[in-house]
Amino acid sequence: MTEREIIRLACTLARPLRPIDVATHLNINHRTAVRTLQVLCAKGWFSPIAGAVGTHVVRYELGRSAMQRL
């Protein structure tokens, strides 16, 4: 259910998600949001986007396969 809501949030924002977006929207801990986004990346529904330096993932982009999940 959480994963489905994150996909919906990504569709409504129409931009790559940040963990803080998920944490605020679902009222969950930041670390829990990051963990859930990592699980969605492992499933292939999101792809991670690194920051300016390229060492940390700061955003997650919705993949095409996730749209079919809804």
All heavy atoms as a GROMACS GRO file, in nm:
protein
  549
    1MET      N    1   0.082  -0.119   0.000
    1MET     CA    2   0.000   0.000   0.000
    1MET      C    3   0.087   0.126   0.000
    1MET      O    4   0.057   0.222  -0.070
    1MET     CB    5  -0.092  -0.002   0.121
    1MET     CG    6  -0.186   0.113   0.122
    1MET     SD    7  -0.317   0.081   0.240
    1MET     CE    8  -0.366   0.244   0.272
    2THR      N    9   0.194   0.126   0.076
    2THR     CA   10   0.285   0.239   0.080
    2THR      C   11   0.351   0.260  -0.056
    2THR      O   12   0.362   0.372  -0.103
    2THR     CB   13   0.394   0.218   0.188
    2THR    OG1   14   0.331   0.196   0.313
    2THR    CG2   15   0.484   0.338   0.197
    3GLU      N   16   0.392   0.150  -0.117
    3GLU     CA   17   0.457   0.160  -0.248
    3GLU      C   18   0.362   0.219  -0.352
    3GLU      O   19   0.402   0.305  -0.431
    3GLU     CB   20   0.504   0.021  -0.293
    3GLU     CG   21   0.613  -0.034  -0.205
    3GLU     CD   22   0.651  -0.175  -0.242
    3GLU    OE1   23   0.584  -0.238  -0.326
    3GLU    OE2   24   0.752  -0.224  -0.188
    4ARG      N   25   0.240   0.177  -0.350
    4ARG     CA   26   0.140   0.228  -0.444
    4ARG      C   27   0.118   0.379  -0.424
    4ARG      O   28   0.106   0.454  -0.520
    4ARG     CB   29   0.011   0.150  -0.427
    4ARG     CG   30  -0.092   0.182  -0.529
    4ARG     CD   31  -0.217   0.099  -0.504
    4ARG     NE   32  -0.285   0.085  -0.628
    4ARG     CZ   33  -0.332  -0.026  -0.678
    4ARG    NH1   34  -0.319  -0.137  -0.611
    4ARG    NH2   35  -0.392  -0.028  -0.793
    5GLU      N   36   0.115   0.422  -0.300
    5GLU     CA   37   0.094   0.564  -0.270
    5GLU      C   38   0.215   0.648  -0.315
    5GLU      O   39   0.199   0.760  -0.360
    5GLU     CB   40   0.068   0.583  -0.120
    5GLU     CG   41   0.024   0.722  -0.084
    5GLU     CD   42  -0.104   0.767  -0.151
    5GLU    OE1   43  -0.192   0.683  -0.177
    5GLU    OE2   44  -0.117   0.888  -0.178
    6ILE      N   45   0.334   0.592  -0.304
    6ILE     CA   46   0.453   0.662  -0.350
    6ILE      C   47   0.450   0.678  -0.502
    6ILE      O   48   0.485   0.784  -0.554
    6ILE     CB   49   0.581   0.588  -0.305
    6ILE    CG1   50   0.596   0.600  -0.153
    6ILE    CG2   51   0.704   0.644  -0.375
    6ILE    CD1   52   0.708   0.518  -0.094
    7ILE      N   53   0.405   0.576  -0.572
    7ILE     CA   54   0.392   0.586  -0.718
    7ILE      C   55   0.289   0.692  -0.754
    7ILE      O   56   0.311   0.773  -0.845
    7ILE     CB   57   0.356   0.449  -0.778
    7ILE    CG1   58   0.472   0.351  -0.759
    7ILE    CG2   59   0.321   0.462  -0.926
    7ILE    CD1   60   0.439   0.208  -0.791
    8ARG      N   61   0.179   0.696  -0.683
    8ARG     CA   62   0.077   0.800  -0.708
    8ARG      C   63   0.134   0.939  -0.683
    8ARG      O   64   0.108   1.032  -0.758
    8ARG     CB   65  -0.044   0.777  -0.619
    8ARG     CG   66  -0.134   0.669  -0.667
    8ARG     CD   67  -0.264   0.670  -0.589
    8ARG     NE   68  -0.341   0.553  -0.624
    8ARG     CZ   69  -0.401   0.473  -0.538
    8ARG    NH1   70  -0.395   0.500  -0.409
    8ARG    NH2   71  -0.468   0.368  -0.578
    9LEU      N   72   0.209   0.953  -0.577
    9LEU     CA   73   0.271   1.082  -0.546
    9LEU      C   74   0.365   1.125  -0.658
    9LEU      O   75   0.363   1.241  -0.699
    9LEU     CB   76   0.347   1.074  -0.413
    9LEU     CG   77   0.425   1.198  -0.371
    9LEU    CD1   78   0.331   1.316  -0.348
    9LEU    CD2   79   0.507   1.169  -0.247
   10ALA      N   80   0.443   1.032  -0.708
   10ALA     CA   81   0.536   1.064  -0.818
   10ALA      C   82   0.460   1.107  -0.942
   10ALA      O   83   0.505   1.198  -1.014
   10ALA     CB   84   0.623   0.943  -0.849
   11CYS      N   85   0.345   1.047  -0.968
   11CYS     CA   86   0.265   1.086  -1.084
   11CYS      C   87   0.207   1.226  -1.067
   11CYS      O   88   0.202   1.303  -1.163
   11CYS     CB   89   0.151   0.987  -1.106
   11CYS     SG   90   0.205   0.827  -1.165
   12THR      N   91   0.163   1.259  -0.948
   12THR     CA   92   0.102   1.390  -0.927
   12THR      C   93   0.205   1.502  -0.925
   12THR      O   94   0.176   1.613  -0.970
   12THR     CB   95   0.020   1.394  -0.796
   12THR    OG1   96   0.105   1.362  -0.687
   12THR    CG2   97  -0.097   1.299  -0.801
   13LEU      N   98   0.326   1.474  -0.875
   13LEU     CA   99   0.428   1.578  -0.870
   13LEU      C  100   0.488   1.605  -1.008
   13LEU      O  101   0.533   1.715  -1.034
   13LEU     CB  102   0.540   1.539  -0.773
   13LEU     CG  103   0.506   1.545  -0.626
   13LEU    CD1  104   0.627   1.504  -0.543
   13LEU    CD2  105   0.461   1.684  -0.585
   14ALA      N  106   0.491   1.506  -1.094
   14ALA     CA  107   0.545   1.519  -1.230
   14ALA      C  108   0.689   1.568  -1.229
   14ALA      O  109   0.729   1.648  -1.312
   14ALA     CB  110   0.455   1.609  -1.314
   15ARG      N  111   0.765   1.524  -1.132
   15ARG     CA  112   0.908   1.552  -1.123
   15ARG      C  113   0.970   1.441  -1.040
   15ARG      O  114   0.898   1.367  -0.972
   15ARG     CB  115   0.934   1.689  -1.060
   15ARG     CG  116   0.889   1.701  -0.916
   15ARG     CD  117   0.937   1.831  -0.853
   15ARG     NE  118   0.874   1.858  -0.726
   15ARG     CZ  119   0.911   1.804  -0.609
   15ARG    NH1  120   1.009   1.716  -0.606
   15ARG    NH2  121   0.848   1.835  -0.497
   16PRO      N  122   1.102   1.427  -1.044
   16PRO     CA  123   1.164   1.324  -0.959
   16PRO      C  124   1.135   1.347  -0.811
   16PRO      O  125   1.131   1.461  -0.765
   16PRO     CB  126   1.313   1.340  -0.990
   16PRO     CG  127   1.318   1.400  -1.125
   16PRO     CD  128   1.198   1.491  -1.132
   17LEU      N  129   1.113   1.239  -0.741
   17LEU     CA  130   1.081   1.245  -0.598
   17LEU      C  131   1.206   1.261  -0.514
   17LEU      O  132   1.312   1.207  -0.546
   17LEU     CB  133   1.016   1.115  -0.553
   17LEU     CG  134   0.868   1.095  -0.577
   17LEU    CD1  135   0.828   0.959  -0.523
   17LEU    CD2  136   0.788   1.202  -0.511
   18ARG      N  137   1.193   1.332  -0.404
   18ARG     CA  138   1.296   1.338  -0.302
   18ARG      C  139   1.243   1.260  -0.182
   18ARG      O  140   1.122   1.254  -0.161
   18ARG     CB  141   1.324   1.482  -0.261
   18ARG     CG  142   1.372   1.570  -0.375
   18ARG     CD  143   1.379   1.714  -0.333
   18ARG     NE  144   1.246   1.758  -0.288
   18ARG     CZ  145   1.225   1.867  -0.214
   18ARG    NH1  146   1.324   1.942  -0.176
   18ARG    NH2  147   1.102   1.900  -0.179
   19PRO      N  148   1.331   1.200  -0.105
   19PRO     CA  149   1.284   1.128   0.014
   19PRO      C  150   1.202   1.215   0.108
   19PRO      O  151   1.106   1.168   0.169
   19PRO     CB  152   1.414   1.082   0.080
   19PRO     CG  153   1.510   1.070  -0.033
   19PRO     CD  154   1.474   1.180  -0.128
   20ILE      N  155   1.234   1.343   0.117
   20ILE     CA  156   1.158   1.433   0.205
   20ILE      C  157   1.014   1.449   0.155
   20ILE      O  158   0.921   1.466   0.235
   20ILE     CB  159   1.230   1.570   0.220
   20ILE    CG1  160   1.167   1.651   0.332
   20ILE    CG2  161   1.228   1.648   0.091
   20ILE    CD1  162   1.188   1.596   0.468
   21ASP      N  163   0.993   1.443   0.023
   21ASP     CA  164   0.858   1.450  -0.032
   21ASP      C  165   0.774   1.331   0.018
   21ASP      O  166   0.661   1.347   0.060
   21ASP     CB  167   0.860   1.448  -0.186
   21ASP     CG  168   0.931   1.568  -0.245
   21ASP    OD1  169   0.927   1.676  -0.183
   21ASP    OD2  170   0.988   1.553  -0.354
   22VAL      N  171   0.835   1.214   0.012
   22VAL     CA  172   0.766   1.092   0.055
   22VAL      C  173   0.742   1.095   0.206
   22VAL      O  174   0.632   1.064   0.252
   22VAL     CB  175   0.848   0.967   0.016
   22VAL    CG1  176   0.785   0.841   0.071
   22VAL    CG2  177   0.863   0.959  -0.135
   23ALA      N  178   0.843   1.134   0.282
   23ALA     CA  179   0.831   1.137   0.428
   23ALA      C  180   0.721   1.234   0.472
   23ALA      O  181   0.641   1.203   0.560
   23ALA     CB  182   0.964   1.176   0.491
   24THR      N  183   0.714   1.349   0.408
   24THR     CA  184   0.613   1.448   0.442
   24THR      C  185   0.474   1.402   0.402
   24THR      O  186   0.378   1.414   0.480
   24THR     CB  187   0.645   1.583   0.374
   24THR    OG1  188   0.776   1.622   0.412
   24THR    CG2  189   0.546   1.690   0.415
   25HIS      N  190   0.461   1.349   0.282
   25HIS     CA  191   0.331   1.308   0.231
   25HIS      C  192   0.272   1.192   0.311
   25HIS      O  193   0.152   1.190   0.340
   25HIS     CB  194   0.343   1.269   0.083
   25HIS     CG  195   0.215   1.228   0.020
   25HIS    ND1  196   0.115   1.318  -0.011
   25HIS    CD2  197   0.168   1.106  -0.017
   25HIS    CE1  198   0.013   1.253  -0.064
   25HIS    NE2  199   0.043   1.124  -0.068
   26LEU      N  200   0.354   1.094   0.345
   26LEU     CA  201   0.306   0.975   0.415
   26LEU      C  202   0.320   0.985   0.566
   26LEU      O  203   0.281   0.893   0.638
   26LEU     CB  204   0.381   0.851   0.364
   26LEU     CG  205   0.363   0.817   0.217
   26LEU    CD1  206   0.447   0.697   0.181
   26LEU    CD2  207   0.217   0.790   0.187
   27ASN      N  208   0.381   1.094   0.613
   27ASN     CA  209   0.402   1.113   0.756
   27ASN      C  210   0.481   0.997   0.817
   27ASN      O  211   0.440   0.937   0.916
   27ASN     CB  212   0.270   1.135   0.829
   27ASN     CG  213   0.289   1.197   0.965
   27ASN    OD1  214   0.389   1.264   0.989
   27ASN    ND2  215   0.195   1.173   1.054
   28ILE      N  216   0.595   0.965   0.752
   28ILE     CA  217   0.682   0.858   0.800
   28ILE      C  218   0.822   0.916   0.821
   28ILE      O  219   0.852   1.027   0.779
   28ILE     CB  220   0.687   0.739   0.701
   28ILE    CG1  221   0.735   0.784   0.563
   28ILE    CG2  222   0.553   0.669   0.694
   28ILE    CD1  223   0.752   0.670   0.464
   29ASN      N  224   0.907   0.838   0.884
   29ASN     CA  225   1.045   0.876   0.909
   29ASN      C  226   1.121   0.888   0.776
   29ASN      O  227   1.094   0.814   0.682
   29ASN     CB  228   1.110   0.770   0.998
   29ASN     CG  229   1.248   0.808   1.044
   29ASN    OD1  230   1.315   0.891   0.984
   29ASN    ND2  231   1.291   0.745   1.152
   30HIS      N  232   1.218   0.979   0.770
   30HIS     CA  233   1.298   0.999   0.649
   30HIS      C  234   1.370   0.871   0.608
   30HIS      O  235   1.375   0.835   0.491
   30HIS     CB  236   1.400   1.111   0.673
   30HIS     CG  237   1.487   1.138   0.556
   30HIS    ND1  238   1.608   1.078   0.537
   30HIS    CD2  239   1.469   1.220   0.449
   30HIS    CE1  240   1.663   1.120   0.425
   30HIS    NE2  241   1.580   1.206   0.370
   31ARG      N  242   1.426   0.800   0.706
   31ARG     CA  243   1.499   0.676   0.676
   31ARG      C  244   1.406   0.569   0.619
   31ARG      O  245   1.445   0.494   0.530
   31ARG     CB  246   1.567   0.626   0.804
   31ARG     CG  247   1.664   0.516   0.780
   31ARG     CD  248   1.786   0.565   0.704
   31ARG     NE  249   1.836   0.456   0.622
   31ARG     CZ  250   1.889   0.468   0.502
   31ARG    NH1  251   1.902   0.585   0.446
   31ARG    NH2  252   1.931   0.365   0.436
   32THR      N  253   1.285   0.562   0.669
   32THR     CA  254   1.186   0.468   0.617
   32THR      C  255   1.152   0.503   0.473
   32THR      O  256   1.137   0.414   0.388
   32THR     CB  257   1.060   0.469   0.704
   32THR    OG1  258   1.096   0.443   0.839
   32THR    CG2  259   0.959   0.366   0.656
   33ALA      N  260   1.141   0.631   0.443
   33ALA     CA  261   1.112   0.675   0.307
   33ALA      C  262   1.225   0.635   0.213
   33ALA      O  263   1.201   0.584   0.102
   33ALA     CB  264   1.090   0.826   0.304
   34VAL      N  265   1.348   0.655   0.256
   34VAL     CA  266   1.464   0.618   0.174
   34VAL      C  267   1.466   0.468   0.150
   34VAL      O  268   1.487   0.422   0.037
   34VAL     CB  269   1.596   0.665   0.241
   34VAL    CG1  270   1.716   0.608   0.169
   34VAL    CG2  271   1.602   0.816   0.244
   35ARG      N  272   1.442   0.390   0.254
   35ARG     CA  273   1.442   0.244   0.242
   35ARG      C  274   1.335   0.197   0.144
   35ARG      O  275   1.360   0.109   0.061
   35ARG     CB  276   1.420   0.180   0.379
   35ARG     CG  277   1.527   0.080   0.412
   35ARG     CD  278   1.507   0.015   0.547
   35ARG     NE  279   1.572   0.097   0.650
   35ARG     CZ  280   1.510   0.142   0.759
   35ARG    NH1  281   1.386   0.114   0.782
   35ARG    NH2  282   1.575   0.215   0.846
   36THR      N  283   1.216   0.255   0.153
   36THR     CA  284   1.108   0.217   0.063
   36THR      C  285   1.141   0.254  -0.081
   36THR      O  286   1.114   0.177  -0.173
   36THR     CB  287   0.976   0.283   0.106
   36THR    OG1  288   0.953   0.254   0.244
   36THR    CG2  289   0.860   0.232   0.026
   37LEU      N  290   1.199   0.370  -0.102
   37LEU     CA  291   1.239   0.412  -0.237
   37LEU      C  292   1.348   0.319  -0.292
   37LEU      O  293   1.348   0.287  -0.411
   37LEU     CB  294   1.287   0.557  -0.236
   37LEU     CG  295   1.175   0.660  -0.224
   37LEU    CD1  296   1.232   0.797  -0.188
   37LEU    CD2  297   1.094   0.668  -0.352
   38GLN      N  298   1.437   0.273  -0.207
   38GLN     CA  299   1.541   0.179  -0.250
   38GLN      C  300   1.480   0.046  -0.292
   38GLN      O  301   1.524  -0.016  -0.389
   38GLN     CB  302   1.644   0.160  -0.140
   38GLN     CG  303   1.733   0.280  -0.120
   38GLN     CD  304   1.823   0.267   0.002
   38GLN    OE1  305   1.801   0.184   0.090
   38GLN    NE2  306   1.924   0.353   0.009
   39VAL      N  307   1.379   0.002  -0.219
   39VAL     CA  308   1.308  -0.122  -0.255
   39VAL      C  309   1.241  -0.106  -0.392
   39VAL      O  310   1.247  -0.196  -0.476
   39VAL     CB  311   1.205  -0.160  -0.146
   39VAL    CG1  312   1.111  -0.268  -0.195
   39VAL    CG2  313   1.276  -0.203  -0.020
   40LEU      N  314   1.179   0.009  -0.413
   40LEU     CA  315   1.113   0.035  -0.542
   40LEU      C  316   1.216   0.041  -0.655
   40LEU      O  317   1.187  -0.002  -0.768
   40LEU     CB  318   1.032   0.165  -0.535
   40LEU     CG  319   0.907   0.158  -0.449
   40LEU    CD1  320   0.848   0.296  -0.429
   40LEU    CD2  321   0.804   0.066  -0.511
   41CYS      N  322   1.335   0.089  -0.627
   41CYS     CA  323   1.442   0.090  -0.727
   41CYS      C  324   1.486  -0.053  -0.760
   41CYS      O  325   1.509  -0.086  -0.876
   41CYS     CB  326   1.563   0.169  -0.678
   41CYS     SG  327   1.540   0.347  -0.682
   42ALA      N  328   1.496  -0.136  -0.658
   42ALA     CA  329   1.535  -0.275  -0.678
   42ALA      C  330   1.432  -0.350  -0.762
   42ALA      O  331   1.466  -0.440  -0.839
   42ALA     CB  332   1.554  -0.345  -0.544
   43LYS      N  333   1.305  -0.311  -0.748
   43LYS     CA  334   1.199  -0.373  -0.826
   43LYS      C  335   1.193  -0.317  -0.968
   43LYS      O  336   1.119  -0.369  -1.052
   43LYS     CB  337   1.063  -0.352  -0.758
   43LYS     CG  338   1.049  -0.430  -0.629
   43LYS     CD  339   0.912  -0.407  -0.569
   43LYS     CE  340   0.894  -0.486  -0.441
   43LYS     NZ  341   0.761  -0.466  -0.383
   44GLY      N  342   1.266  -0.210  -0.993
   44GLY     CA  343   1.270  -0.150  -1.126
   44GLY      C  344   1.164  -0.046  -1.152
   44GLY      O  345   1.146  -0.002  -1.265
   45TRP      N  346   1.093  -0.003  -1.050
   45TRP     CA  347   0.986   0.095  -1.068
   45TRP      C  348   1.037   0.238  -1.064
   45TRP      O  349   0.976   0.328  -1.120
   45TRP     CB  350   0.878   0.076  -0.962
   45TRP     CG  351   0.808  -0.056  -0.974
   45TRP    CD1  352   0.807  -0.140  -1.083
   45TRP    CD2  353   0.730  -0.121  -0.876
   45TRP    NE1  354   0.735  -0.251  -1.055
   45TRP    CE2  355   0.685  -0.243  -0.928
   45TRP    CE3  356   0.694  -0.087  -0.747
   45TRP    CZ2  357   0.606  -0.330  -0.858
   45TRP    CZ3  358   0.615  -0.175  -0.675
   45TRP    CH2  359   0.571  -0.295  -0.731
   46PHE      N  360   1.148   0.260  -0.994
   46PHE     CA  361   1.213   0.390  -0.989
   46PHE      C  362   1.359   0.374  -1.027
   46PHE      O  363   1.414   0.265  -1.017
   46PHE     CB  364   1.206   0.450  -0.846
   46PHE     CG  365   1.076   0.515  -0.813
   46PHE    CD1  366   0.969   0.440  -0.767
   46PHE    CD2  367   1.059   0.651  -0.826
   46PHE    CE1  368   0.849   0.498  -0.735
   46PHE    CE2  369   0.938   0.711  -0.794
   46PHE     CZ  370   0.833   0.635  -0.749
   47SER      N  371   1.420   0.482  -1.071
   47SER     CA  372   1.564   0.482  -1.094
   47SER      C  373   1.626   0.596  -1.013
   47SER      O  374   1.573   0.707  -1.010
   47SER     CB  375   1.596   0.496  -1.242
   47SER     OG  376   1.528   0.605  -1.297
   48PRO      N  377   1.738   0.568  -0.946
   48PRO     CA  378   1.801   0.670  -0.863
   48PRO      C  379   1.873   0.775  -0.946
   48PRO      O  380   1.928   0.745  -1.052
   48PRO     CB  381   1.899   0.590  -0.778
   48PRO     CG  382   1.928   0.468  -0.857
   48PRO     CD  383   1.805   0.440  -0.938
   49ILE      N  384   1.873   0.899  -0.898
   49ILE     CA  385   1.944   1.009  -0.962
   49ILE      C  386   2.041   1.066  -0.859
   49ILE      O  387   2.000   1.110  -0.751
   49ILE     CB  388   1.846   1.120  -1.008
   49ILE    CG1  389   1.745   1.063  -1.106
   49ILE    CG2  390   1.922   1.235  -1.070
   49ILE    CD1  391   1.634   1.161  -1.141
   50ALA      N  392   2.170   1.066  -0.895
   50ALA     CA  393   2.273   1.116  -0.802
   50ALA      C  394   2.272   1.268  -0.799
   50ALA      O  395   2.225   1.334  -0.892
   50ALA     CB  396   2.409   1.065  -0.845
   51GLY      N  397   2.327   1.322  -0.691
   51GLY     CA  398   2.336   1.467  -0.675
   51GLY      C  399   2.446   1.526  -0.761
   51GLY      O  400   2.506   1.458  -0.846
   52ALA      N  401   2.477   1.652  -0.738
   52ALA     CA  402   2.575   1.724  -0.819
   52ALA      C  403   2.714   1.663  -0.811
   52ALA      O  404   2.785   1.654  -0.911
   52ALA     CB  405   2.579   1.870  -0.776
   53VAL      N  406   2.752   1.619  -0.692
   53VAL     CA  407   2.884   1.560  -0.675
   53VAL      C  408   2.887   1.417  -0.731
   53VAL      O  409   2.991   1.368  -0.774
   53VAL     CB  410   2.924   1.560  -0.525
   53VAL    CG1  411   3.059   1.498  -0.504
   53VAL    CG2  412   2.921   1.701  -0.471
   54GLY      N  413   2.773   1.352  -0.729
   54GLY     CA  414   2.762   1.217  -0.785
   54GLY      C  415   2.786   1.106  -0.686
   54GLY      O  416   2.797   0.990  -0.725
   55THR      N  417   2.795   1.138  -0.559
   55THR     CA  418   2.821   1.035  -0.459
   55THR      C  419   2.695   0.987  -0.387
   55THR      O  420   2.689   0.873  -0.344
   55THR     CB  421   2.921   1.085  -0.352
   55THR    OG1  422   2.868   1.204  -0.294
   55THR    CG2  423   3.056   1.116  -0.414
   56HIS      N  424   2.596   1.072  -0.374
   56HIS     CA  425   2.473   1.037  -0.302
   56HIS      C  426   2.353   1.046  -0.394
   56HIS      O  427   2.344   1.135  -0.477
   56HIS     CB  428   2.450   1.132  -0.184
   56HIS     CG  429   2.558   1.128  -0.082
   56HIS    ND1  430   2.577   1.022   0.003
   56HIS    CD2  431   2.656   1.217  -0.052
   56HIS    CE1  432   2.681   1.046   0.081
   56HIS    NE2  433   2.731   1.164   0.049
   57VAL      N  434   2.260   0.954  -0.374
   57VAL     CA  435   2.133   0.960  -0.446
   57VAL      C  436   2.043   1.060  -0.375
   57VAL      O  437   2.023   1.050  -0.254
   57VAL     CB  438   2.066   0.820  -0.450
   57VAL    CG1  439   1.929   0.829  -0.512
   57VAL    CG2  440   2.153   0.722  -0.525
   58VAL      N  441   1.995   1.158  -0.448
   58VAL     CA  442   1.913   1.262  -0.387
   58VAL      C  443   1.771   1.264  -0.441
   58VAL      O  444   1.682   1.322  -0.380
   58VAL     CB  445   1.976   1.402  -0.403
   58VAL    CG1  446   2.105   1.410  -0.324
   58VAL    CG2  447   1.999   1.435  -0.549
   59ARG      N  448   1.748   1.202  -0.557
   59ARG     CA  449   1.615   1.199  -0.616
   59ARG      C  450   1.590   1.063  -0.680
   59ARG      O  451   1.683   0.989  -0.709
   59ARG     CB  452   1.602   1.308  -0.723
   59ARG     CG  453   1.595   1.446  -0.666
   59ARG     CD  454   1.596   1.549  -0.774
   59ARG     NE  455   1.733   1.551  -0.827
   59ARG     CZ  456   1.770   1.610  -0.938
   59ARG    NH1  457   1.684   1.672  -1.012
   59ARG    NH2  458   1.896   1.609  -0.977
   60TYR      N  459   1.464   1.034  -0.701
   60TYR     CA  460   1.423   0.908  -0.762
   60TYR      C  461   1.323   0.938  -0.872
   60TYR      O  462   1.224   1.008  -0.849
   60TYR     CB  463   1.360   0.816  -0.657
   60TYR     CG  464   1.458   0.774  -0.550
   60TYR    CD1  465   1.480   0.855  -0.439
   60TYR    CD2  466   1.529   0.656  -0.560
   60TYR    CE1  467   1.570   0.818  -0.341
   60TYR    CE2  468   1.619   0.618  -0.462
   60TYR     CZ  469   1.639   0.700  -0.353
   60TYR     OH  470   1.728   0.663  -0.256
   61GLU      N  471   1.351   0.885  -0.992
   61GLU     CA  472   1.265   0.910  -1.107
   61GLU      C  473   1.176   0.789  -1.134
   61GLU      O  474   1.222   0.675  -1.130
   61GLU     CB  475   1.352   0.939  -1.229
   61GLU     CG  476   1.275   0.986  -1.349
   61GLU     CD  477   1.368   1.030  -1.460
   61GLU    OE1  478   1.469   0.961  -1.484
   61GLU    OE2  479   1.340   1.133  -1.520
   62LEU      N  480   1.051   0.816  -1.160
   62LEU     CA  481   0.954   0.712  -1.186
   62LEU      C  482   0.984   0.644  -1.319
   62LEU      O  483   1.004   0.710  -1.420
   62LEU     CB  484   0.813   0.772  -1.188
   62LEU     CG  485   0.695   0.677  -1.198
   62LEU    CD1  486   0.689   0.588  -1.076
   62LEU    CD2  487   0.566   0.758  -1.211
   63GLY      N  488   0.984   0.510  -1.318
   63GLY     CA  489   1.007   0.434  -1.440
   63GLY      C  490   0.879   0.405  -1.512
   63GLY      O  491   0.768   0.422  -1.459
   64ARG      N  492   0.890   0.362  -1.636
   64ARG     CA  493   0.771   0.333  -1.716
   64ARG      C  494   0.691   0.213  -1.662
   64ARG      O  495   0.571   0.209  -1.670
   64ARG     CB  496   0.810   0.308  -1.860
   64ARG     CG  497   0.865   0.431  -1.928
   64ARG     CD  498   0.904   0.399  -2.071
   64ARG     NE  499   0.977   0.509  -2.127
   64ARG     CZ  500   0.927   0.593  -2.214
   64ARG    NH1  501   0.804   0.579  -2.256
   64ARG    NH2  502   1.001   0.693  -2.262
   65SER      N  503   0.762   0.116  -1.605
   65SER     CA  504   0.693  -0.003  -1.555
   65SER      C  505   0.605   0.029  -1.435
   65SER      O  506   0.507  -0.041  -1.408
   65SER     CB  507   0.795  -0.111  -1.518
   65SER     OG  508   0.880  -0.064  -1.415
   66ALA      N  509   0.637   0.134  -1.363
   66ALA     CA  510   0.558   0.172  -1.246
   66ALA      C  511   0.421   0.226  -1.285
   66ALA      O  512   0.323   0.214  -1.211
   66ALA     CB  513   0.632   0.275  -1.162
   67MET      N  514   0.412   0.288  -1.401
   67MET     CA  515   0.284   0.342  -1.448
   67MET      C  516   0.183   0.229  -1.467
   67MET      O  517   0.064   0.248  -1.440
   67MET     CB  518   0.303   0.417  -1.579
   67MET     CG  519   0.391   0.538  -1.564
   67MET     SD  520   0.317   0.658  -1.459
   67MET     CE  521   0.316   0.795  -1.566
   68GLN      N  522   0.229   0.114  -1.509
   68GLN     CA  523   0.140   0.000  -1.528
   68GLN      C  524   0.096  -0.059  -1.395
   68GLN      O  525  -0.005  -0.126  -1.387
   68GLN     CB  526   0.211  -0.107  -1.612
   68GLN     CG  527   0.248  -0.057  -1.749
   68GLN     CD  528   0.342  -0.151  -1.820
   68GLN    OE1  529   0.388  -0.249  -1.762
   68GLN    NE2  530   0.374  -0.121  -1.945
   69ARG      N  531   0.172  -0.032  -1.290
   69ARG     CA  532   0.141  -0.084  -1.156
   69ARG      C  533   0.013  -0.023  -1.100
   69ARG      O  534  -0.057  -0.084  -1.022
   69ARG     CB  535   0.258  -0.054  -1.063
   69ARG     CG  536   0.237  -0.090  -0.921
   69ARG     CD  537   0.282  -0.231  -0.894
   69ARG     NE  538   0.287  -0.255  -0.752
   69ARG     CZ  539   0.201  -0.335  -0.690
   69ARG    NH1  540   0.109  -0.397  -0.757
   69ARG    NH2  541   0.210  -0.356  -0.561
   70LEU      N  542  -0.017   0.100  -1.141
   70LEU     CA  543  -0.138   0.165  -1.093
   70LEU      C  544  -0.256   0.099  -1.157
   70LEU      O  545  -0.360   0.088  -1.110
   70LEU     CB  546  -0.136   0.314  -1.128
   70LEU     CG  547  -0.038   0.398  -1.046
   70LEU    CD1  548  -0.040   0.542  -1.100
   70LEU    CD2  549  -0.072   0.398  -0.900
   0.00000   0.00000   0.00000
